[in-house]
Amino acid sequence: MKFLIVEDEQGLRENITSYLSDDGNICTTSSNLFNAIDKLSDYEYDCVLLDLGLPDGEGFELLKFLKEKMRKESVLIISARNSLNDKVNGLNMGADDYLIKPFHLAELKARVEAIYRRKEAHGNNKLIFNEIAIDLHGRTVTVNDIPVILTRKEYDILLYFIANKGKVVSKNAIAEHLWGDEMDMHDNFYFIYTHIKNLRKKLIDASSRDYLKSIYGIGYKLTCE
């Protein structure tokens, strides 16, 4: 998953980043509201971890921005504020959950995974696309019940394609999703081609139909049939 962590407390921000990154997630951070909105204007994320009390404004402003732009990012509010009004306001403005500080990082991870399962798999632990099944909790993939061994990046690419099935996704969008801000360090997108080529071969070798199509000059598309 790709996270935007909006938290002005440096120690907590670094701890969350380190903990989530250990599972192969991409974590981008912001310490203030202006920078967070700037990043959301340039990139897409799976989930935003949002503190409410930021040095240059209220986290509620970011929720308002996401709603106005009709963005699809999940939002988990992480705040020391324990008032009912703040919880209700946050949830009514589009947040998916509200976690009170201090918290254990394991609980944070569990909350995020629950949010992701609800949004991407409608509450199920498995995401099914025809003969391809993805166990979101175990991060495993099968084709007609035959296990397919994928690298972390191949798994993330497959999940991203299924979440955007039927849509043409650009190479730039794939790079942003998988590498976050680090994508700017790459001179070209050949590394994406290599990952997709390997993913496609592994799925076909496991008797999957060939769903991944290259759209010349643009990117790729996971066909629905």
C-alpha positions in Angstrom: 0.0 0.0 0.0 1.0 3.6 -0.5 0.6 5.9 2.6 0.7 9.6 3.2 1.5 10.2 6.9 0.5 13.7 8.0 1.9 14.1 11.4 3.9 17.0 12.9 5.5 15.0 15.8 8.7 13.9 14.2 9.3 10.9 16.5 5.8 9.4 15.9 6.0 10.2 12.2 9.3 8.3 11.9 8.1 5.4 14.0 5.0 4.9 11.9 7.0 5.2 8.7 9.5 2.6 9.8 6.8 0.2 11.1 4.7 0.3 7.9 7.7 0.2 5.6 8.9 -3.1 7.1 5.9 -4.7 5.4 6.9 -3.4 2.0 4.5 -0.4 2.1 5.5 2.9 0.5 5.4 5.8 3.0 5.5 9.5 2.2 5.3 12.0 5.0 4.2 15.5 5.7 4.6 17.6 8.8 2.1 20.3 7.9 -1.2 20.8 6.2 0.1 22.9 3.2 2.7 20.2 2.3 0.2 17.4 2.6 -2.3 19.1 0.2 0.6 19.8 -2.2 1.5 16.1 -2.2 -2.1 15.0 -2.7 -2.3 17.4 -5.6 0.6 15.6 -7.3 0.2 12.0 -6.2 -2.4 9.4 -5.4 -2.3 7.3 -2.2 -4.2 4.3 -0.8 -4.5 5.7 2.7 -3.8 8.9 4.5 -2.9 8.8 8.2 -4.0 12.2 9.4 -3.3 14.2 12.6 -5.9 16.9 13.3 -3.7 19.5 15.1 -1.2 20.6 12.5 1.1 23.7 12.9 -0.5 25.5 9.9 -4.1 24.4 10.2 -6.7 21.8 11.1 -6.6 18.3 9.6 -10.3 18.8 8.8 -9.2 21.0 6.0 -7.5 18.1 4.3 -10.6 16.0 4.6 -12.5 18.9 3.0 -10.0 19.0 0.1 -10.3 15.2 -0.5 -14.1 15.5 -0.5 -14.2 18.4 -2.9 -11.8 16.7 -5.3 -13.8 13.4 -5.0 -10.6 11.6 -4.1 -10.7 7.9 -3.2 -8.0 7.8 -0.5 -9.0 6.1 2.7 -8.3 8.3 5.8 -7.5 7.2 9.3 -7.4 10.1 11.8 -4.7 9.7 14.4 -5.3 12.3 17.1 -4.8 13.0 20.8 -8.3 14.7 20.8 -10.8 12.4 22.5 -13.9 14.5 22.2 -17.0 13.1 20.7 -17.5 16.2 18.5 -14.1 15.7 16.8 -14.8 12.0 16.2 -18.2 12.7 14.7 -17.0 15.6 12.6 -14.1 13.6 11.2 -16.2 10.6 10.3 -19.0 12.8 8.8 -16.4 14.6 6.7 -15.2 11.3 5.1 -12.7 9.7 7.5 -12.9 5.9 7.6 -11.8 5.5 11.2 -10.5 7.5 14.2 -7.6 6.3 16.4 -6.8 8.0 19.7 -3.2 8.8 20.7 -1.2 7.2 22.3 -1.7 3.9 20.4 0.2 0.7 19.7 1.6 0.5 16.1 0.1 -3.0 15.8 -3.3 -1.5 16.4 -2.7 1.2 13.8 -1.7 -1.5 11.3 -4.8 -3.6 12.1 -7.1 -0.5 11.6 -5.5 0.3 8.3 -5.8 -3.3 7.1 -9.5 -3.4 8.1 -10.1 -0.2 6.2 -8.4 -1.5 3.1 -10.3 -4.8 3.2 -13.6 -3.0 3.5 -12.9 -0.8 0.5 -11.1 -3.1 -1.8 -12.7 -6.5 -1.0 -16.1 -5.4 0.4 -15.3 -6.8 3.8 -13.7 -10.1 2.7 -10.2 -11.2 3.2 -10.0 -12.4 -0.4 -10.1 -10.3 -3.6 -11.3 -12.4 -6.5 -10.8 -11.6 -10.2 -12.1 -14.5 -12.3 -9.6 -17.4 -11.7 -7.2 -15.2 -9.8 -7.6 -15.0 -6.0 -5.6 -12.7 -3.7 -5.5 -13.3 0.1 -5.1 -9.8 1.3 -4.1 -10.8 4.8 -1.5 -13.4 3.8 -0.4 -11.5 0.7 -0.7 -14.7 -1.4 -2.0 -15.3 -4.9 -3.5 -18.4 -6.5 -4.8 -19.1 -10.0 -7.4 -21.8 -10.0 -6.2 -22.7 -6.5 -2.6 -23.1 -7.8 -0.1 -20.9 -5.7 1.7 -18.3 -7.7 4.9 -17.0 -6.1 5.3 -13.3 -6.7 7.8 -10.7 -5.5 6.6 -7.9 -3.4 6.5 -5.5 -6.3 4.7 -8.0 -8.6 2.1 -8.5 -5.9 1.5 -4.8 -5.5 1.3 -4.3 -9.2 -1.3 -7.1 -9.5 -3.4 -5.6 -6.7 -3.2 -2.2 -8.3 -4.3 -3.5 -11.7 -7.3 -5.4 -10.2 -8.3 -2.3 -8.2 -8.3 -0.4 -11.6 -9.5 -3.2 -13.8 -10.8 -2.0 -17.2 -8.9 1.3 -16.9 -5.8 2.3 -18.8 -3.2 3.2 -16.2 -0.1 5.2 -17.2 3.4 4.1 -16.5 3.8 7.2 -14.4 0.7 6.3 -12.3 2.2 2.8 -11.7 5.5 4.3 -10.7 3.9 6.8 -8.3 1.9 4.0 -6.7 4.8 1.7 -6.1 7.7 4.0 -5.4 6.0 7.2 -4.2 8.3 10.3 -4.3 11.3 8.1 -5.1 10.1 7.6 -8.6 11.7 10.9 -9.5 15.1 9.2 -9.1 14.4 7.0 -12.1 15.3 8.1 -15.6 12.9 5.8 -17.4 10.2 3.3 -16.8 12.0 0.2 -18.0 11.9 -1.2 -14.4 8.1 -1.2 -14.6 8.2 -3.1 -17.9 10.4 -5.8 -16.3 8.1 -6.2 -13.3 5.0 -6.5 -15.4 6.6 -8.9 -17.9 7.6 -11.2 -15.0 4.1 -10.9 -13.4 2.4 -11.7 -16.7 4.5 -14.7 -17.4 4.0 -16.2 -13.9 0.2 -15.8 -14.2 0.1 -17.4 -17.7 2.3 -20.2 -16.5 -0.2 -20.9 -13.8 -3.0 -21.2 -16.5 -4.4 -17.7 -16.1 -5.8 -16.0 -19.1 -3.7 -13.1 -20.4 -5.4 -10.1 -19.0 -2.5 -7.6 -19.0 -2.4 -5.6 -22.2 0.1 -3.0 -23.2 -1.4 0.3 -24.5 1.2 1.7 -26.9 2.6 5.0 -25.8 0.4 5.2 -22.7 0.7 2.3 -20.2 -1.2 -0.8 -19.4 -4.7 -2.2 -18.9 -6.1 -5.2 -17.1 -9.0 -6.3 -19.3 -12.1 -7.6 -17.7 -12.5 -10.6 -20.0 
